[in-house]
Amino acid sequence: MFVVNHRKIFYAISAILVIGSLFAVAVYGLNFGIDFKGGSILEVEYPAGRPTQVALEEALAPLELKASVRSTGETGYIIRMKSLSEPERVSLTQAVSFNGTQKIEEKRFDSIGPLLGNESAKKSFASIAIVIIAIVLFIAFAFRKVSEPVSSWKYGIIAIVALVHDVIVPTGVFAVLGHFKGYEIDSLFVTALLVVLGFSVHDTIVVFDRVRENLKINRTYGKKQTFEQIVGNSISQTFTRSINTSLTVFLSLIVLYFVGGPATQHFTLALIIGIVAGTYSSIFLGSPLLVTMEKWQSRGK
């Protein structure tokens, strides 16, 4: 009952996180990667030892490529820049090799046009919207026999609130990291959000299903528990399971973040933030909102 009794505190925490995230997005904007805005990316390694980042940036400056340089591994750099023509790519190769004085190994080079990037962005955000709508329809269908005291479609509405919370918080964090650390919003970030949505709704449904079962038991055996007590007991019954499941995933992701390669670090960080936000919303936001919804209905009547 602790979560339900102190639900206003948890609502306030969620509100602070969401407002702070929206503020970060509004102030700093989103640093979209070449997947969405178009451009080129070069990953290069220096077998004999890489030059300093400052030296490489100075070598690239005369080309006016609007390049951002980030180290990777022990001997490499990842360079993101505008879309390149073939002559510009030749000039780039000369610049990163310091006119042939440094031996380099080109690990990858990708280029995406602005139109393709824009189309990719639209499809990515559309996929998130479609997933959320599908989840809501599924929840409304799964809980169609639950009509008292909260209708099944309202379970779906509450799930939307929790899922939007789980999307906004990682996005806000990446807006801050994008401004100060150069983190980018790319297709891997969208993939991470989709994974988080699936994980979060799983936790939410576990609690909702326990509420449904306890409502059935309450009716069958003529118990006098209020809806607030039923939701509180349902959270208590599933709390340990939810925390243990999330903690297992969280620890695995922490290991992957520090042990995995640079290519997966940002993806892993997005998952870590999303899993934490999703676990919080499932326990401390979604389920207590059932109680709030029921109380609003009672006042309306």
Backbone as CSV, one residue per row, in Angstrom:
resi,resn,N_x,N_y,N_z,CA_x,CA_y,CA_z,C_x,C_y,C_z
1,MET,0.814,-1.209,0.000,0.000,0.000,0.000,0.851,1.265,0.000
2,PHE,2.152,1.136,0.264,3.030,2.311,0.347,2.985,3.112,-0.951
3,VAL,3.066,2.420,-2.095,3.098,3.102,-3.390,1.796,3.854,-3.631
4,VAL,0.678,3.198,-3.331,-0.628,3.830,-3.567,-0.853,4.994,-2.609
5,ASN,-0.487,4.813,-1.349,-0.709,5.869,-0.357,0.116,7.115,-0.641
6,HIS,1.288,6.921,-1.234,2.184,8.050,-1.505,2.277,8.325,-3.010
7,ARG,1.206,8.022,-3.723,1.246,8.132,-5.178,1.498,9.555,-5.666
8,LYS,1.041,10.560,-4.913,1.251,11.942,-5.347,2.737,12.294,-5.398
9,ILE,3.510,11.714,-4.497,4.963,11.938,-4.506,5.561,11.358,-5.779
10,PHE,5.125,10.159,-6.141,5.666,9.508,-7.338,5.178,10.213,-8.610
11,TYR,3.944,10.744,-8.577,3.473,11.551,-9.706,4.359,12.778,-9.881
12,ALA,4.718,13.392,-8.755,5.554,14.598,-8.804,6.928,14.282,-9.383
13,ILE,7.498,13.140,-8.989,8.803,12.742,-9.521,8.721,12.542,-11.031
14,SER,7.668,11.859,-11.479,7.486,11.646,-12.922,7.306,12.967,-13.653
15,ALA,6.522,13.865,-13.048,6.291,15.165,-13.680,7.594,15.944,-13.817
16,ILE,8.435,15.902,-12.787,9.734,16.595,-12.843,10.600,16.011,-13.951
17,LEU,10.628,14.677,-14.048,11.435,14.023,-15.079,10.940,14.378,-16.480
18,VAL,9.624,14.328,-16.671,9.062,14.605,-17.998,9.247,16.072,-18.374
19,ILE,8.931,16.976,-17.446,9.085,18.409,-17.732,10.547,18.756,-17.988
20,GLY,11.446,18.175,-17.169,12.866,18.409,-17.379,13.338,17.898,-18.732
21,SER,12.819,16.738,-19.142,13.193,16.166,-20.433,12.671,17.016,-21.586
22,LEU,11.420,17.453,-21.478,10.849,18.310,-22.523,11.591,19.643,-22.600
23,PHE,11.985,20.166,-21.452,12.750,21.414,-21.417,14.098,21.226,-22.112
24,ALA,14.753,20.096,-21.851,16.052,19.821,-22.481,15.905,19.719,-24.000
25,VAL,14.847,19.043,-24.447,14.621,18.920,-25.892,14.349,20.292,-26.512
26,ALA,13.552,21.122,-25.810,13.216,22.443,-26.337,14.428,23.367,-26.385
27,VAL,15.275,23.280,-25.364,16.429,24.188,-25.273,17.591,23.702,-26.133
28,TYR,17.928,22.415,-26.001,19.118,21.897,-26.679,18.800,21.274,-28.044
29,GLY,17.553,20.854,-28.226,17.210,20.167,-29.467,17.779,18.755,-29.474
30,LEU,17.504,18.020,-30.547,17.990,16.660,-30.692,19.102,16.632,-31.731
31,ASN,20.188,16.003,-31.370,21.339,15.897,-32.262,21.156,14.660,-33.136
32,PHE,20.460,14.830,-34.263,20.172,13.699,-35.128,21.432,13.218,-35.838
33,GLY,21.556,11.897,-35.944,22.677,11.306,-36.666,22.423,11.306,-38.163
34,ILE,23.380,10.788,-38.913,23.250,10.800,-40.374,22.119,9.900,-40.839
35,ASP,21.677,8.957,-39.974,20.539,8.105,-40.331,19.314,8.956,-40.654
36,PHE,19.176,10.104,-39.957,17.977,10.919,-40.057,18.173,12.229,-40.825
37,LYS,19.333,12.811,-40.742,19.518,14.100,-41.418,20.403,14.005,-42.649
38,GLY,20.916,12.813,-42.907,21.804,12.644,-44.050,23.225,13.058,-43.706
39,GLY,24.180,12.573,-44.469,25.576,12.894,-44.217,26.466,11.688,-44.440
40,SER,27.708,11.813,-44.026,28.677,10.731,-44.202,29.349,10.430,-42.866
41,ILE,29.770,9.195,-42.731,30.473,8.779,-41.526,31.679,7.934,-41.920
42,LEU,32.813,8.242,-41.337,34.060,7.524,-41.614,34.639,7.030,-40.298
43,GLU,34.944,5.749,-40.257,35.666,5.193,-39.109,37.052,4.798,-39.587
44,VAL,38.052,5.355,-38.973,39.430,5.150,-39.418,40.300,4.775,-38.227
45,GLU,41.264,3.906,-38.465,42.199,3.501,-37.428,43.621,3.836,-37.838
46,TYR,44.444,4.096,-36.832,45.859,4.398,-37.035,46.675,3.292,-36.368
47,PRO,47.137,2.296,-37.132,47.853,1.148,-36.552,49.075,1.536,-35.742
48,ALA,49.749,2.599,-36.135,50.981,3.001,-35.448,50.703,3.928,-34.268
49,GLY,49.442,4.159,-33.985,49.087,5.093,-32.908,48.406,6.315,-33.477
50,ARG,47.256,6.655,-32.912,46.478,7.745,-33.487,47.009,9.108,-33.046
51,PRO,46.813,10.105,-33.904,47.178,11.476,-33.523,46.184,12.016,-32.504
52,THR,46.482,13.173,-31.975,45.541,13.768,-31.027,44.285,14.224,-31.770
53,GLN,43.200,14.304,-31.040,41.950,14.733,-31.659,42.051,16.165,-32.167
54,VAL,42.750,17.001,-31.423,42.923,18.394,-31.843,43.661,18.460,-33.172
55,ALA,44.724,17.641,-33.322,45.503,17.644,-34.561,44.647,17.196,-35.740
56,LEU,43.797,16.182,-35.522,42.938,15.694,-36.595,41.894,16.748,-36.965
57,GLU,41.315,17.405,-35.974,40.328,18.449,-36.250,40.951,19.613,-37.019
58,GLU,42.197,19.935,-36.696,42.889,21.007,-37.422,43.165,20.607,-38.871
59,ALA,43.452,19.305,-39.090,43.692,18.830,-40.453,42.416,18.843,-41.284
60,LEU,41.267,18.647,-40.629,39.991,18.618,-41.333,39.402,20.012,-41.546
61,ALA,39.791,20.960,-40.729,39.196,22.303,-40.772,39.210,22.947,-42.152
62,PRO,40.326,22.894,-42.923,40.330,23.557,-44.241,39.308,22.985,-45.221
63,LEU,38.844,21.757,-44.994,37.893,21.132,-45.926,36.470,21.650,-45.732
64,GLU,36.206,22.265,-44.582,34.881,22.814,-44.277,33.780,21.762,-44.441
65,LEU,33.979,20.622,-43.783,33.043,19.511,-43.894,32.030,19.485,-42.745
66,LYS,32.142,20.428,-41.817,31.296,20.437,-40.617,31.427,19.096,-39.883
67,ALA,32.670,18.670,-39.726,32.937,17.337,-39.180,32.969,17.353,-37.656
68,SER,32.444,16.262,-37.073,32.598,16.022,-35.636,33.441,14.764,-35.469
69,VAL,34.386,14.816,-34.556,35.356,13.727,-34.383,35.162,13.118,-33.006
70,ARG,35.078,11.788,-32.969,34.958,11.079,-31.694,35.883,9.882,-31.703
71,SER,36.631,9.713,-30.627,37.555,8.579,-30.547,36.795,7.284,-30.386
72,THR,37.394,6.212,-30.869,36.816,4.878,-30.724,37.940,3.869,-30.525
73,GLY,37.775,2.988,-29.563,38.827,2.016,-29.293,40.109,2.696,-28.839
74,GLU,41.230,2.015,-29.092,42.528,2.538,-28.672,43.222,3.347,-29.753
75,THR,42.885,3.075,-31.020,43.657,3.699,-32.106,42.793,4.346,-33.182
76,GLY,41.490,4.483,-32.955,40.617,4.943,-34.032,39.834,6.199,-33.731
77,TYR,39.231,6.725,-34.793,38.322,7.860,-34.693,37.106,7.597,-35.562
78,ILE,35.957,8.133,-35.138,34.753,8.147,-35.957,34.484,9.595,-36.330
79,ILE,34.391,9.855,-37.609,34.212,11.218,-38.104,32.866,11.311,-38.808
80,ARG,32.008,12.199,-38.321,30.709,12.440,-38.945,30.725,13.807,-39.609
81,MET,30.151,13.885,-40.795,30.223,15.133,-41.562,29.076,15.186,-42.560
82,LYS,29.033,16.251,-43.340,28.015,16.391,-44.373,28.239,15.360,-45.476
83,SER,27.267,15.207,-46.361,27.426,14.286,-47.490,28.586,14.742,-48.366
84,LEU,29.375,13.779,-48.834,30.584,14.091,-49.594,30.460,13.694,-51.057
85,SER,31.032,14.505,-51.898,31.231,14.118,-53.295,32.514,13.291,-53.361
86,GLU,32.773,12.655,-54.510,33.973,11.826,-54.636,35.252,12.644,-54.465
87,PRO,35.376,13.843,-55.061,36.578,14.650,-54.829,36.757,15.013,-53.352
88,GLU,35.634,15.289,-52.664,35.732,15.622,-51.234,36.170,14.417,-50.424
89,ARG,35.757,13.232,-50.844,36.182,12.036,-50.121,37.679,11.811,-50.289
90,VAL,38.194,12.061,-51.492,39.640,11.937,-51.721,40.390,12.926,-50.825
91,SER,39.880,14.146,-50.754,40.511,15.160,-49.903,40.442,14.751,-48.434
92,LEU,39.336,14.117,-48.050,39.185,13.646,-46.670,40.247,12.598,-46.347
93,THR,40.437,11.653,-47.256,41.440,10.612,-47.044,42.826,11.216,-46.869
94,GLN,43.131,12.222,-47.686,44.426,12.900,-47.573,44.562,13.607,-46.226
95,ALA,43.450,14.196,-45.767,43.499,14.939,-44.511,43.695,14.018,-43.312
96,VAL,42.933,12.909,-43.260,43.045,12.024,-42.092,44.368,11.270,-42.066
97,SER,45.015,11.150,-43.224,46.332,10.510,-43.263,47.460,11.529,-43.175
98,PHE,47.075,12.806,-42.980,48.044,13.900,-42.891,48.976,13.887,-44.101
99,ASN,48.296,13.874,-45.281,48.992,13.863,-46.579,49.929,12.667,-46.722
100,GLY,49.457,11.515,-46.226,50.203,10.279,-46.398,51.281,10.022,-45.382
101,THR,51.431,10.899,-44.414,52.491,10.701,-43.410,52.059,9.742,-42.302
102,GLN,50.738,9.487,-42.194,50.224,8.554,-41.193,49.536,7.398,-41.918
103,LYS,49.890,6.176,-41.539,49.231,5.013,-42.118,47.853,4.855,-41.488
104,ILE,46.832,4.658,-42.341,45.465,4.540,-41.842,44.802,3.278,-42.382
105,GLU,43.787,2.825,-41.657,42.935,1.722,-42.111,41.483,2.211,-42.043
106,GLU,40.835,2.240,-43.183,39.438,2.667,-43.229,38.548,1.486,-42.857
107,LYS,37.915,1.573,-41.691,37.076,0.479,-41.204,35.685,0.501,-41.840
108,ARG,35.168,1.705,-42.075,33.865,1.805,-42.747,33.663,3.236,-43.230
109,PHE,32.858,3.338,-44.262,32.446,4.642,-44.771,31.018,4.509,-45.264
110,ASP,30.122,5.314,-44.696,28.719,5.285,-45.086,28.280,6.691,-45.442
111,SER,27.388,6.774,-46.402,26.848,8.074,-46.807,25.358,7.927,-47.073
112,ILE,24.583,8.839,-46.487,23.132,8.822,-46.644,22.681,10.200,-47.097
113,GLY,21.887,10.253,-48.147,21.373,11.524,-48.658,20.345,12.119,-47.728
114,PRO,20.142,13.432,-47.772,19.186,14.088,-46.863,17.746,13.614,-47.048
115,LEU,17.348,13.308,-48.291,15.984,12.840,-48.522,15.755,11.479,-47.896
116,LEU,16.734,10.589,-48.054,16.634,9.261,-47.462,16.644,9.349,-45.941
117,GLY,17.474,10.244,-45.412,17.528,10.425,-43.968,16.219,10.938,-43.413
118,ASN,15.595,11.884,-44.105,14.316,12.429,-43.671,13.228,11.365,-43.697
119,GLU,13.244,10.537,-44.736,12.275,9.442,-44.837,12.475,8.439,-43.715
120,SER,13.740,8.170,-43.389,14.054,7.242,-42.301,13.546,7.777,-40.965
121,ALA,13.700,9.090,-40.750,13.230,9.697,-39.507,11.714,9.561,-39.376
122,LYS,10.997,9.853,-40.460,9.533,9.763,-40.434,9.079,8.334,-40.128
123,LYS,9.718,7.359,-40.761,9.326,5.968,-40.546,9.650,5.510,-39.119
124,SER,10.771,6.000,-38.585,11.164,5.602,-37.227,10.159,6.105,-36.200
125,PHE,9.793,7.376,-36.286,8.847,7.931,-35.326,7.442,7.375,-35.552
126,ALA,7.113,7.062,-36.801,5.827,6.421,-37.081,5.771,5.034,-36.457
127,SER,6.893,4.336,-36.482,6.930,2.989,-35.896,6.685,3.036,-34.393
128,ILE,7.222,4.065,-33.721,6.988,4.210,-32.285,5.507,4.454,-32.026
129,ALA,4.892,5.334,-32.822,3.466,5.632,-32.654,2.614,4.393,-32.900
130,ILE,2.949,3.622,-33.930,2.187,2.409,-34.250,2.291,1.385,-33.130
131,VAL,3.494,1.242,-32.583,3.687,0.294,-31.483,2.845,0.693,-30.280
132,ILE,2.836,1.984,-29.940,2.054,2.446,-28.790,0.563,2.191,-29.011
133,ILE,0.065,2.498,-30.206,-1.360,2.265,-30.516,-1.696,0.776,-30.439
134,ALA,-0.812,-0.064,-30.990,-1.042,-1.512,-30.958,-1.080,-2.036,-29.527
135,ILE,-0.190,-1.510,-28.688,-0.149,-1.936,-27.292,-1.443,-1.558,-26.577
136,VAL,-1.923,-0.339,-26.824,-3.159,0.122,-26.189,-4.343,-0.745,-26.612
137,LEU,-4.432,-1.058,-27.903,-5.524,-1.895,-28.401,-5.457,-3.291,-27.780
138,PHE,-4.235,-3.812,-27.649,-4.073,-5.137,-27.042,-4.536,-5.135,-25.588
139,ILE,-4.126,-4.098,-24.837,-4.513,-4.033,-23.430,-6.026,-3.896,-23.295
140,ALA,-6.619,-3.051,-24.145,-8.083,-2.887,-24.097,-8.782,-4.209,-24.385
141,PHE,-8.231,-4.995,-25.320,-8.820,-6.292,-25.653,-8.599,-7.301,-24.518
142,ALA,-7.383,-7.337,-23.997,-7.046,-8.315,-22.947,-7.863,-8.088,-21.678
143,PHE,-8.199,-6.814,-21.412,-8.937,-6.502,-20.190,-10.395,-6.145,-20.487
144,ARG,-10.919,-6.668,-21.611,-12.264,-6.310,-22.059,-13.351,-6.750,-21.073
145,LYS,-13.062,-7.787,-20.270,-14.066,-8.279,-19.322,-14.005,-7.544,-17.988
146,VAL,-13.034,-6.636,-17.883,-12.933,-5.836,-16.659,-13.653,-4.518,-16.894
147,SER,-14.772,-4.322,-16.273,-15.545,-3.096,-16.482,-15.760,-2.306,-15.195
148,GLU,-15.527,-2.934,-14.071,-15.734,-2.265,-12.799,-14.498,-2.426,-11.920
149,PRO,-14.109,-1.380,-11.240,-14.675,-0.020,-11.290,-14.059,0.847,-12.388
150,VAL,-13.023,0.322,-13.094,-12.369,1.080,-14.164,-12.535,0.308,-15.467
151,SER,-13.029,0.966,-16.503,-13.269,0.312,-17.790,-11.960,-0.135,-18.438
152,SER,-12.067,-1.155,-19.311,-10.871,-1.735,-19.929,-10.109,-0.723,-20.772
153,TRP,-10.847,0.167,-21.482,-10.152,1.125,-22.343,-9.332,2.111,-21.527
154,LYS,-9.721,2.324,-20.263,-8.957,3.233,-19.412,-7.631,2.606,-18.982
155,TYR,-7.586,1.275,-18.918,-6.295,0.612,-18.698,-5.350,0.963,-19.846
156,GLY,-5.918,0.983,-21.057,-5.108,1.334,-22.224,-4.631,2.769,-22.183
157,ILE,-5.494,3.698,-21.754,-5.111,5.105,-21.650,-3.981,5.276,-20.643
158,ILE,-4.096,4.595,-19.522,-3.051,4.679,-18.498,-1.747,4.100,-19.031
159,ALA,-1.848,3.031,-19.808,-0.640,2.456,-20.419,0.030,3.467,-21.344
160,ILE,-0.778,4.263,-22.073,-0.220,5.299,-22.948,0.595,6.298,-22.127
161,VAL,0.028,6.738,-21.005,0.721,7.704,-20.145,2.076,7.145,-19.711
162,ALA,2.080,5.880,-19.289,3.335,5.258,-18.848,4.328,5.132,-20.000
163,LEU,3.842,4.750,-21.183,4.731,4.558,-22.329,5.298,5.883,-22.831
164,VAL,4.465,6.924,-22.846,4.958,8.241,-23.251,6.046,8.706,-22.276
165,HIS,5.827,8.462,-21.006,6.840,8.758,-19.981,8.149,8.051,-20.302
166,ASP,8.050,6.786,-20.723,9.246,5.979,-20.993,9.969,6.397,-22.267
167,VAL,9.269,7.081,-23.165,9.907,7.597,-24.385,10.535,8.962,-24.135
168,ILE,9.825,9.806,-23.396,10.283,11.182,-23.196,11.546,11.254,-22.348
169,VAL,11.623,10.448,-21.289,12.766,10.540,-20.375,14.097,10.205,-21.071
170,PRO,14.229,9.067,-21.772,15.494,8.816,-22.480,15.790,9.863,-23.549
171,THR,14.747,10.344,-24.215,14.946,11.365,-25.247,15.505,12.645,-24.633
172,GLY,14.983,13.035,-23.470,15.496,14.222,-22.786,16.936,14.066,-22.355
173,VAL,17.264,12.890,-21.832,18.655,12.640,-21.416,19.588,12.717,-22.615
174,PHE,19.169,12.157,-23.748,20.016,12.183,-24.946,20.084,13.588,-25.548
175,ALA,19.068,14.423,-25.307,19.152,15.818,-25.748,20.271,16.534,-25.001
176,VAL,20.370,16.275,-23.687,21.442,16.873,-22.876,22.799,16.313,-23.297
177,LEU,22.879,14.982,-23.430,24.140,14.354,-23.820,24.539,14.756,-25.238
178,GLY,23.552,14.964,-26.103,23.852,15.397,-27.463,24.446,16.786,-27.491
179,HIS,23.969,17.648,-26.603,24.469,19.033,-26.551,25.879,19.096,-25.963
180,PHE,26.107,18.336,-24.894,27.390,18.450,-24.193,28.419,17.400,-24.608
181,LYS,27.945,16.237,-25.072,28.863,15.147,-25.380,28.798,14.675,-26.830
182,GLY,27.894,15.244,-27.621,27.801,14.864,-29.024,27.041,13.584,-29.287
183,TYR,26.265,13.082,-28.295,25.487,11.866,-28.512,24.411,12.141,-29.569
184,GLU,24.152,11.150,-30.400,23.246,11.336,-31.526,21.991,10.478,-31.402
185,ILE,20.912,10.995,-31.969,19.667,10.241,-32.107,19.716,9.553,-33.465
186,ASP,19.846,8.232,-33.464,19.945,7.494,-34.717,18.992,6.310,-34.695
187,SER,19.108,5.448,-35.692,18.190,4.310,-35.785,18.361,3.350,-34.609
188,LEU,19.572,3.243,-34.064,19.796,2.386,-32.898,19.062,2.936,-31.680
189,PHE,19.005,4.257,-31.561,18.275,4.868,-30.449,16.788,4.547,-30.553
190,VAL,16.242,4.629,-31.761,14.829,4.296,-31.970,14.591,2.819,-31.649
191,THR,15.524,1.968,-32.062,15.415,0.538,-31.743,15.388,0.320,-30.241
192,ALA,16.249,1.062,-29.517,16.284,0.958,-28.058,14.944,1.366,-27.451
193,LEU,14.344,2.424,-27.993,13.041,2.867,-27.477,11.964,1.807,-27.690
194,LEU,11.996,1.154,-28.847,11.011,0.105,-29.124,11.188,-1.067,-28.161
195,VAL,12.431,-1.410,-27.860,12.702,-2.470,-26.885,12.174,-2.062,-25.512
196,VAL,12.428,-0.818,-25.139,11.975,-0.303,-23.843,10.452,-0.337,-23.750
197,LEU,9.767,0.042,-24.826,8.300,0.028,-24.822,7.776,-1.386,-24.571
198,GLY,8.381,-2.361,-25.242,7.958,-3.745,-25.039,8.213,-4.216,-23.624
199,PHE,9.382,-3.863,-23.087,9.731,-4.276,-21.725,8.816,-3.603,-20.709
200,SER,8.576,-2.310,-20.904,7.772,-1.552,-19.953,6.326,-2.045,-19.918
201,VAL,5.745,-2.264,-21.100,4.345,-2.698,-21.127,4.211,-4.105,-20.545
202,HIS,5.251,-4.914,-20.672,5.233,-6.241,-20.046,5.090,-6.099,-18.542
203,ASP,5.890,-5.224,-17.936,5.804,-5.005,-16.492,4.445,-4.438,-16.096
204,THR,3.947,-3.512,-16.907,2.653,-2.890,-16.611,1.534,-3.918,-16.650
205,ILE,1.546,-4.782,-17.656,0.501,-5.789,-17.796,0.551,-6.791,-16.644
206,VAL,1.745,-7.097,-16.155,1.856,-8.023,-15.018,1.086,-7.482,-13.818
207,VAL,1.254,-6.187,-13.534,0.545,-5.585,-12.400,-0.950,-5.497,-12.698
208,PHE,-1.298,-5.052,-13.909,-2.711,-4.944,-14.278,-3.409,-6.300,-14.184
209,ASP,-2.708,-7.339,-14.627,-3.302,-8.676,-14.586,-3.532,-9.127,-13.149
210,ARG,-2.605,-8.767,-12.268,-2.787,-9.106,-10.853,-3.982,-8.344,-10.278
211,VAL,-4.169,-7.105,-10.703,-5.335,-6.333,-10.267,-6.608,-7.032,-10.732
212,ARG,-6.603,-7.484,-11.987,-7.784,-8.179,-12.526,-8.080,-9.447,-11.722
213,GLU,-7.066,-10.220,-11.403,-7.272,-11.452,-10.642,-7.780,-11.156,-9.237
214,ASN,-7.224,-10.124,-8.614,-7.659,-9.783,-7.254,-9.077,-9.221,-7.237
215,LEU,-9.453,-8.521,-8.308,-10.846,-8.067,-8.419,-11.793,-9.265,-8.501
216,LYS,-11.385,-10.264,-9.281,-12.199,-11.475,-9.433,-12.332,-12.209,-8.103
217,ILE,-11.217,-12.329,-7.383,-11.233,-12.994,-6.069,-12.112,-12.215,-5.096
218,ASN,-12.019,-10.900,-5.166,-12.795,-10.038,-4.273,-14.291,-10.239,-4.486
219,ARG,-14.690,-10.375,-5.780,-16.116,-10.591,-6.082,-16.554,-12.001,-5.719
220,THR,-15.696,-12.988,-6.063,-16.074,-14.398,-5.856,-16.280,-14.728,-4.386
221,TYR,-15.366,-14.221,-3.550,-15.418,-14.566,-2.131,-16.060,-13.484,-1.270
222,GLY,-16.639,-12.482,-1.933,-17.379,-11.458,-1.201,-16.530,-10.640,-0.251
223,LYS,-15.285,-10.406,-0.599,-14.432,-9.611,0.269,-14.829,-8.137,0.184
224,LYS,-14.464,-7.387,1.210,-14.864,-5.986,1.305,-13.717,-5.023,0.978
225,GLN,-12.721,-5.489,0.254,-11.585,-4.622,-0.059,-11.990,-3.518,-1.038
226,THR,-11.465,-2.326,-0.798,-11.690,-1.237,-1.735,-10.759,-1.421,-2.939
227,PHE,-11.066,-0.679,-4.010,-10.225,-0.760,-5.207,-8.810,-0.289,-4.893
228,GLU,-8.680,0.709,-4.039,-7.359,1.211,-3.643,-6.554,0.119,-2.947
229,GLN,-7.212,-0.646,-2.068,-6.532,-1.739,-1.375,-6.143,-2.851,-2.347
230,ILE,-7.013,-3.127,-3.310,-6.731,-4.180,-4.295,-5.509,-3.817,-5.134
231,VAL,-5.452,-2.580,-5.603,-4.306,-2.153,-6.399,-3.030,-2.171,-5.556
232,GLY,-3.139,-1.696,-4.310,-1.974,-1.697,-3.422,-1.454,-3.103,-3.189
233,ASN,-2.358,-4.049,-2.934,-1.950,-5.443,-2.729,-1.354,-6.038,-4.007
234,SER,-1.910,-5.673,-5.146,-1.413,-6.190,-6.422,0.011,-5.720,-6.687
235,ILE,0.285,-4.453,-6.375,1.653,-3.939,-6.535,2.608,-4.668,-5.604
236,SER,2.176,-4.860,-4.370,3.026,-5.567,-3.401,3.328,-6.994,-3.849
237,GLN,2.335,-7.671,-4.420,2.503,-9.058,-4.855,3.437,-9.195,-6.050
238,THR,3.529,-8.157,-6.872,4.363,-8.230,-8.085,5.640,-7.408,-7.968
239,PHE,5.796,-6.677,-6.880,6.911,-5.737,-6.739,8.262,-6.447,-6.845
240,THR,8.434,-7.498,-6.054,9.721,-8.197,-6.031,10.048,-8.784,-7.393
241,ARG,9.049,-9.368,-8.043,9.265,-9.957,-9.377,9.716,-8.907,-10.381
242,SER,9.027,-7.763,-10.376,9.350,-6.707,-11.332,10.758,-6.157,-11.097
243,ILE,11.077,-5.903,-9.834,12.405,-5.352,-9.511,13.502,-6.342,-9.862
244,ASN,13.306,-7.614,-9.530,14.329,-8.619,-9.822,14.552,-8.781,-11.320
245,THR,13.458,-8.791,-12.077,13.577,-8.916,-13.538,14.334,-7.728,-14.118
246,SER,13.948,-6.530,-13.703,14.589,-5.315,-14.218,16.045,-5.236,-13.779
247,LEU,16.313,-5.641,-12.544,17.684,-5.579,-12.036,18.594,-6.522,-12.805
248,THR,18.077,-7.691,-13.162,18.865,-8.643,-13.952,19.238,-8.058,-15.303
249,VAL,18.247,-7.458,-15.969,18.502,-6.829,-17.266,19.443,-5.636,-17.102
250,PHE,19.226,-4.845,-16.061,20.038,-3.649,-15.813,21.512,-4.015,-15.620
251,LEU,21.772,-5.028,-14.820,23.160,-5.435,-14.575,23.819,-5.957,-15.847
252,SER,23.060,-6.686,-16.647,23.599,-7.174,-17.918,23.958,-6.024,-18.848
253,LEU,23.102,-5.007,-18.881,23.357,-3.852,-19.734,24.542,-3.033,-19.234
254,ILE,24.697,-2.935,-17.922,25.850,-2.216,-17.359,27.146,-2.880,-17.806
255,VAL,27.181,-4.212,-17.735,28.367,-4.944,-18.179,28.608,-4.712,-19.667
256,LEU,27.531,-4.777,-20.460,27.661,-4.558,-21.903,28.154,-3.152,-22.207
257,TYR,27.700,-2.175,-21.425,28.106,-0.785,-21.656,29.611,-0.611,-21.481
258,PHE,30.167,-1.230,-20.435,31.586,-1.034,-20.145,32.486,-2.011,-20.898
259,VAL,31.964,-3.192,-21.226,32.782,-4.204,-21.881,32.587,-4.194,-23.400
260,GLY,31.378,-3.853,-23.842,31.084,-3.866,-25.273,31.838,-2.780,-26.019
261,GLY,31.787,-2.853,-27.342,32.497,-1.898,-28.175,31.822,-0.542,-28.200
262,PRO,32.543,0.483,-28.659,31.995,1.845,-28.752,30.741,1.923,-29.630
263,ALA,30.631,1.038,-30.615,29.498,1.088,-31.542,28.164,0.820,-30.836
264,THR,28.197,0.093,-29.707,26.962,-0.259,-29.003,26.770,0.518,-27.705
265,GLN,27.720,1.379,-27.349,27.637,2.067,-26.064,26.417,2.966,-25.958
266,HIS,26.171,3.784,-26.970,25.038,4.703,-26.905,23.716,3.934,-26.924
267,PHE,23.655,2.880,-27.709,22.472,2.026,-27.754,22.214,1.417,-26.377
268,THR,23.270,0.919,-25.753,23.142,0.308,-24.430,22.719,1.330,-23.392
269,LEU,23.278,2.544,-23.460,22.907,3.591,-22.508,21.433,3.952,-22.642
270,ALA,20.943,4.037,-23.875,19.518,4.321,-24.089,18.654,3.225,-23.466
271,LEU,19.090,1.974,-23.592,18.350,0.864,-22.983,18.368,0.965,-21.462
272,ILE,19.527,1.295,-20.891,19.641,1.404,-19.434,18.685,2.461,-18.899
273,ILE,18.716,3.641,-19.521,17.832,4.731,-19.073,16.368,4.329,-19.255
274,GLY,16.057,3.723,-20.398,14.682,3.329,-20.679,14.165,2.249,-19.747
275,ILE,15.010,1.263,-19.437,14.591,0.184,-18.534,14.299,0.725,-17.143
276,VAL,15.156,1.629,-16.666,14.936,2.241,-15.345,13.637,3.050,-15.349
277,ALA,13.453,3.874,-16.391,12.235,4.683,-16.491,11.000,3.795,-16.629
278,GLY,11.115,2.705,-17.413,9.993,1.805,-17.629,9.590,1.057,-16.371
279,THR,10.578,0.618,-15.608,10.287,-0.070,-14.347,9.603,0.877,-13.374
280,TYR,10.117,2.102,-13.325,9.520,3.103,-12.431,8.070,3.381,-12.829
281,SER,7.825,3.590,-14.127,6.468,3.935,-14.565,5.489,2.791,-14.342
282,SER,5.950,1.554,-14.502,5.061,0.402,-14.326,4.583,0.271,-12.891
283,ILE,5.497,0.515,-11.953,5.177,0.305,-10.537,4.624,1.564,-9.890
284,PHE,5.290,2.687,-10.120,4.997,3.897,-9.362,4.113,4.900,-10.093
285,LEU,3.828,4.647,-11.367,3.002,5.585,-12.120,1.740,4.925,-12.664
286,GLY,1.899,3.871,-13.481,0.762,3.253,-14.151,-0.281,2.707,-13.192
287,SER,0.160,1.875,-12.259,-0.804,1.230,-11.353,-1.490,2.216,-10.415
288,PRO,-0.757,3.154,-9.783,-1.453,4.148,-8.947,-2.447,5.001,-9.732
289,LEU,-2.182,5.194,-11.039,-3.126,5.971,-11.854,-4.481,5.278,-11.947
290,LEU,-4.503,3.946,-11.808,-5.792,3.236,-11.763,-6.623,3.729,-10.589
291,VAL,-5.966,3.899,-9.457,-6.667,4.378,-8.253,-7.163,5.801,-8.463
292,THR,-6.298,6.644,-9.030,-6.687,8.033,-9.283,-7.867,8.092,-10.250
293,MET,-7.813,7.257,-11.284,-8.905,7.213,-12.260,-10.213,6.797,-11.580
294,GLU,-10.134,5.794,-10.719,-11.335,5.306,-10.019,-11.913,6.378,-9.095
295,LYS,-11.044,7.131,-8.438,-11.512,8.180,-7.530,-12.166,9.313,-8.310
296,TRP,-11.614,9.644,-9.480,-12.240,10.683,-10.331,-13.633,10.244,-10.758
297,GLN,-13.768,8.944,-11.097,-15.077,8.417,-11.491,-16.074,8.522,-10.350
298,SER,-15.614,8.197,-9.146,-16.500,8.226,-7.978,-16.989,9.636,-7.694
299,ARG,-16.085,10.625,-7.832,-16.470,12.007,-7.607,-17.463,12.466,-8.672
300,GLY,-17.263,11.975,-9.910,-18.166,12.339,-11.002,-19.573,11.826,-10.757
301,LYS,-19.651,10.640,-10.174,-20.962,10.077,-9.890,-21.646,10.770,-8.718
